[in-house]
Amino acid sequence: MSLPSAQDSTTSAVAFLLLGVAGGLGLDLCAKALLANYPLEQFVFLRSAIGLTIFLLLARQFGGVKSLLTRKWPAHFLRTLFATGAMFGFFYGLARMPLVSALTLGFTAPLMVTALSVPVLGEQVGWRRWVAVVVGFTGVLIILRPGTGEVSVAALATLFGSFCYACLAITARKLATTESTYALSIYVITGPMFVSASMLSRGGWQAPDASGWLLFLLAGACSVIAWIGIIGGYRRAPPALLAPFEYTAIVGAAIAGYLIWDEVPDRWTVVGALTIIASGLFVVYREIGVSLRSLRQARRFPPESPATLPRHH
């Protein structure tokens, strides 16, 4: 009887993740437009403050303020540091790079999640998926082309943001058994908000016009959708299965970058992106293959059987 519920959980996890990806892409589009006219620290502050306000208004939908109660303050504090690094790193790069290039580097995070799931979560990743991870990072080298002068501070900042994002995904999975989705979402907003507020005190503020406020509000709303979707997905299924689905945002970014900013990626960016996507899809293929084999073997045993189902890689 447990197998259908596991399958339902996986379907629900993918649905949540895709919702989060859509919200994240909407946030990135708003950020790209806003960062052309407003300082990074102002964007991070307003995005965080508006997102936090929306979350508080939705408190009753997520168990109320009491769901914020926790005894794992060190873990939440660590996540706020990761969130601050992810926001500042990625959006710094996004403001200075073509949209699809920034997102392509940003979406190395799923590969990092796959690698980090072994030492942090104790999950098993076979040699084929390790090869896929290595190939994926080869795609990063193709995009950056080290030695040609193409490696920029913006690109490195984006990769740093990706690493911090991967750490957020892993820690969300780690804390999912004891912490509510609401707590996991609320606490990571406060850190970047306070850090950016301290920067604003030094004069980094530009009064938004009407269209600016509209985009800031939309960015905050998209950030809430993204966090609910991403955390809701990762608390329902292993990172190695879900992470590559996030690559769907690259297609949306390429289309939006072309239509809105007339951005056309060069051939090296395309080759690198395809390499990263292919490696991610292979990880999915291997994980689904393992799941199907385990499912077929599970059907040979009653639910109460003590048989141990092997995992193949």
C-alpha positions as CSV (number, residue, x, y, z in Angstrom):
1,M,0.0,0.0,0.0
2,S,3.0,2.3,0.4
3,L,4.0,2.2,-3.2
4,P,1.1,4.3,-4.7
5,S,1.7,7.0,-2.0
6,A,5.4,7.2,-2.9
7,Q,4.4,7.6,-6.6
8,D,1.9,10.3,-5.7
9,S,4.6,12.0,-3.7
10,T,7.0,12.1,-6.6
11,T,4.3,13.5,-8.9
12,S,3.4,16.1,-6.4
13,A,7.1,16.9,-5.9
14,V,7.6,17.5,-9.6
15,A,4.5,19.7,-9.8
16,F,5.7,21.8,-6.9
17,L,9.2,22.1,-8.4
18,L,7.9,23.3,-11.8
19,L,5.7,25.9,-10.0
20,G,8.9,27.1,-8.2
21,V,10.8,27.2,-11.5
22,A,8.1,29.4,-13.0
23,G,8.2,31.7,-10.0
24,G,11.9,31.8,-10.1
25,L,12.0,32.7,-13.8
26,G,9.5,35.5,-13.2
27,L,11.7,36.8,-10.4
28,D,14.7,36.8,-12.7
29,L,13.0,38.7,-15.4
30,C,11.9,41.4,-12.9
31,A,15.4,41.5,-11.5
32,K,17.0,41.9,-14.9
33,A,14.8,44.9,-15.6
34,L,15.1,46.5,-12.2
35,L,18.9,46.1,-11.8
36,A,19.3,48.2,-14.9
37,N,18.1,51.2,-12.9
38,Y,18.3,50.4,-9.2
39,P,21.2,49.3,-6.9
40,L,21.6,45.6,-6.1
41,E,21.2,46.2,-2.4
42,Q,18.0,48.0,-2.9
43,F,16.6,45.2,-5.1
44,V,17.6,42.6,-2.5
45,F,16.0,44.6,0.3
46,L,12.7,45.3,-1.4
47,R,12.4,41.9,-2.9
48,S,13.0,40.4,0.6
49,A,10.8,42.9,2.5
50,I,7.9,42.4,0.0
51,G,8.3,38.7,0.0
52,L,8.4,38.6,3.8
53,T,5.2,40.7,4.0
54,I,3.4,38.3,1.6
55,F,4.5,35.3,3.6
56,L,3.3,36.8,6.8
57,L,-0.1,37.6,5.2
58,L,-0.3,33.9,4.2
59,A,0.6,32.6,7.7
60,R,-2.8,31.0,8.3
61,Q,-2.4,29.0,5.1
62,F,0.8,27.4,6.5
63,G,-0.1,26.6,10.0
64,G,0.1,30.1,11.5
65,V,2.9,31.9,13.2
66,K,3.3,28.9,15.6
67,S,4.8,26.9,12.7
68,L,7.8,29.1,12.9
69,L,8.7,27.6,16.3
70,T,12.0,25.8,16.1
71,R,14.9,24.5,18.1
72,K,17.3,24.4,15.2
73,W,18.4,28.0,15.2
74,P,22.0,27.2,14.1
75,A,20.7,25.4,11.0
76,H,18.4,28.3,10.1
77,F,21.1,30.8,10.7
78,L,23.4,28.9,8.3
79,R,20.6,28.9,5.7
80,T,20.3,32.7,6.0
81,L,24.0,32.9,5.2
82,F,23.5,30.6,2.1
83,A,20.5,32.7,1.1
84,T,22.4,35.9,1.3
85,G,25.3,34.5,-0.8
86,A,22.8,33.1,-3.3
87,M,20.9,36.3,-3.8
88,F,23.9,38.7,-4.0
89,G,26.0,36.3,-6.1
90,F,23.4,35.5,-8.7
91,F,21.8,38.9,-9.0
92,Y,25.2,40.6,-9.3
93,G,25.9,38.3,-12.2
94,L,22.5,38.7,-13.7
95,A,22.8,42.4,-13.9
96,R,26.1,42.2,-15.8
97,M,25.5,39.2,-18.1
98,P,23.0,38.1,-20.7
99,L,20.0,36.5,-19.1
100,V,20.5,33.0,-20.6
101,S,24.2,33.0,-19.7
102,A,23.5,33.9,-16.1
103,L,20.8,31.3,-15.8
104,T,22.9,28.6,-17.5
105,L,25.6,29.1,-14.9
106,G,23.0,29.4,-12.2
107,F,21.6,26.1,-13.2
108,T,24.8,24.3,-12.4
109,A,23.2,24.1,-8.9
110,P,21.3,20.9,-9.7
111,L,24.6,19.2,-10.5
112,M,26.0,20.6,-7.2
113,V,22.9,19.2,-5.4
114,T,23.6,15.8,-6.9
115,A,27.2,15.9,-5.7
116,L,26.3,17.3,-2.3
117,S,23.5,14.8,-1.7
118,V,26.2,12.1,-1.1
119,P,28.2,13.5,1.8
120,V,25.4,15.6,3.3
121,L,22.4,13.3,3.0
122,G,24.1,10.0,2.6
123,E,22.3,9.2,-0.7
124,Q,23.9,6.8,-3.1
125,V,25.0,8.2,-6.5
126,G,26.6,5.7,-8.9
127,W,29.6,6.2,-11.1
128,R,27.5,7.0,-14.2
129,R,25.9,10.0,-12.5
130,W,29.3,11.1,-11.2
131,V,30.5,11.1,-14.8
132,A,27.4,13.2,-15.7
133,V,28.3,15.7,-13.0
134,V,31.8,16.0,-14.4
135,V,30.5,16.4,-17.9
136,G,28.2,19.1,-16.7
137,F,31.0,21.1,-15.2
138,T,32.9,20.7,-18.5
139,G,30.0,22.6,-20.0
140,V,30.7,25.4,-17.5
141,L,34.3,25.5,-18.7
142,I,33.1,25.7,-22.3
143,I,31.0,28.7,-21.4
144,L,33.7,30.4,-19.4
145,R,36.6,29.5,-21.7
146,P,39.3,30.1,-19.1
147,G,42.5,31.4,-20.6
148,T,40.8,33.5,-23.2
149,G,39.9,36.4,-20.9
150,E,36.2,35.5,-20.9
151,V,36.1,34.6,-17.2
152,S,34.5,37.6,-15.4
153,V,33.8,38.6,-11.9
154,A,30.1,38.4,-12.8
155,A,30.4,34.8,-13.9
156,L,32.3,33.8,-10.8
157,A,29.7,35.5,-8.6
158,T,27.0,33.6,-10.4
159,L,28.7,30.3,-9.8
160,F,29.1,31.2,-6.1
161,G,25.4,32.0,-5.9
162,S,24.7,28.6,-7.5
163,F,26.7,26.9,-4.8
164,C,24.9,28.7,-2.1
165,Y,21.6,27.8,-3.7
166,A,22.6,24.1,-3.9
167,C,23.3,24.3,-0.2
168,L,19.9,25.7,0.4
169,A,18.2,22.9,-1.5
170,I,20.2,20.3,0.4
171,T,19.5,21.8,3.8
172,A,15.8,22.1,3.0
173,R,15.8,18.3,2.4
174,K,17.8,17.8,5.6
175,L,15.4,19.8,7.7
176,A,12.1,18.7,6.0
177,T,11.4,16.1,8.6
178,T,11.2,18.5,11.5
179,E,10.7,22.0,10.1
180,S,7.6,23.4,8.3
181,T,7.7,24.8,4.8
182,Y,6.7,28.1,6.2
183,A,9.7,28.2,8.6
184,L,12.1,27.1,5.9
185,S,10.8,30.0,3.7
186,I,10.5,32.8,6.3
187,Y,13.9,32.5,7.9
188,V,16.0,32.6,4.7
189,I,14.4,35.9,3.7
190,T,15.3,37.7,6.9
191,G,19.1,37.4,6.5
192,P,19.4,39.0,3.0
193,M,16.9,41.6,4.1
194,F,19.0,42.7,7.1
195,V,22.3,42.6,5.2
196,S,20.9,44.7,2.3
197,A,19.3,47.1,4.8
198,S,22.7,47.7,6.4
199,M,24.0,48.6,2.9
200,L,21.1,51.0,2.3
201,S,22.0,52.9,5.4
202,R,25.1,54.1,3.5
203,G,23.0,55.9,0.9
204,G,22.3,53.1,-1.6
205,W,18.6,54.1,-2.3
206,Q,16.9,55.4,-5.4
207,A,13.2,56.3,-5.2
208,P,11.3,53.9,-7.5
209,D,8.7,55.3,-10.0
210,A,5.3,53.6,-10.6
211,S,6.6,51.0,-13.0
212,G,9.5,50.3,-10.6
213,W,7.2,49.7,-7.7
214,L,5.1,47.4,-9.8
215,L,8.1,45.3,-10.8
216,F,9.4,45.2,-7.2
217,L,5.9,44.0,-6.0
218,L,5.9,41.4,-8.8
219,A,9.4,40.3,-7.9
220,G,8.4,39.8,-4.3
221,A,5.3,37.8,-5.3
222,C,7.4,35.6,-7.6
223,S,9.9,35.0,-4.9
224,V,7.2,33.6,-2.6
225,I,5.9,31.3,-5.4
226,A,9.5,30.2,-6.1
227,W,10.3,29.3,-2.5
228,I,7.0,27.5,-1.9
229,G,7.5,25.5,-5.0
230,I,11.2,24.6,-4.6
231,I,10.9,23.7,-0.9
232,G,7.6,21.9,-1.4
233,G,9.3,19.8,-4.1
234,Y,12.5,19.0,-2.3
235,R,10.8,17.9,0.8
236,R,8.8,15.3,-1.2
237,A,11.5,13.6,-3.3
238,P,15.3,13.1,-3.4
239,P,17.4,16.0,-4.9
240,A,19.0,13.7,-7.4
241,L,15.6,13.0,-9.0
242,L,14.2,16.5,-8.9
243,A,17.1,18.8,-9.5
244,P,17.5,18.4,-13.3
245,F,13.9,19.5,-13.9
246,E,15.0,23.0,-13.0
247,Y,16.7,23.2,-16.4
248,T,13.4,24.0,-18.0
249,A,13.9,27.6,-17.0
250,I,16.8,27.9,-19.4
251,V,14.5,27.6,-22.4
252,G,12.3,30.3,-21.0
253,A,15.3,32.5,-20.3
254,A,16.6,32.1,-23.8
255,I,13.2,33.1,-25.3
256,A,12.7,36.0,-22.9
257,G,16.2,37.3,-23.4
258,Y,15.8,37.4,-27.1
259,L,12.3,39.0,-27.1
260,I,12.9,41.6,-24.4
261,W,16.6,42.4,-24.6
262,D,17.6,41.2,-28.1
263,E,20.1,38.8,-26.5
264,V,21.4,36.1,-28.7
265,P,23.8,33.6,-27.0
266,D,27.1,32.8,-28.8
267,R,27.8,29.3,-30.0
268,W,30.0,28.5,-27.0
269,T,27.2,29.4,-24.6
270,V,24.8,27.2,-26.6
271,V,27.3,24.3,-26.6
272,G,28.0,24.7,-22.9
273,A,24.3,24.9,-22.0
274,L,23.5,21.8,-24.0
275,T,26.3,20.0,-22.3
276,I,25.0,21.0,-18.9
277,I,21.4,20.1,-19.8
278,A,22.4,16.8,-21.3
279,S,24.3,15.8,-18.2
280,G,21.3,16.8,-16.0
281,L,18.9,14.7,-18.1
282,F,21.2,11.7,-17.9
283,V,21.1,12.0,-14.1
284,V,17.3,11.9,-14.3
285,Y,17.4,8.9,-16.7
286,R,19.7,7.0,-14.3
287,E,17.5,7.9,-11.3
288,I,14.3,6.9,-13.0
289,G,15.9,3.7,-14.2
290,V,16.8,2.9,-10.6
291,S,13.4,3.7,-9.3
292,L,11.6,1.5,-11.9
293,R,13.9,-1.4,-11.2
294,S,13.3,-1.0,-7.5
295,L,9.6,-0.8,-8.1
296,R,9.5,-4.0,-10.1
297,Q,11.4,-5.8,-7.4
298,A,9.2,-4.4,-4.7
299,R,6.1,-5.9,-6.3
300,R,7.6,-9.3,-5.7
301,F,7.5,-8.8,-1.9
302,P,4.6,-8.1,0.4
303,P,4.9,-4.7,2.2
304,E,5.8,-6.3,5.5
305,S,8.6,-8.3,3.9
306,P,12.0,-7.8,5.5
307,A,13.7,-8.1,2.1
308,T,16.2,-5.4,1.3
309,L,15.8,-4.0,-2.2
310,P,19.1,-3.3,-3.9
311,R,19.8,-0.1,-5.7
312,H,21.7,-0.4,-9.0
313,H,23.8,2.4,-10.5
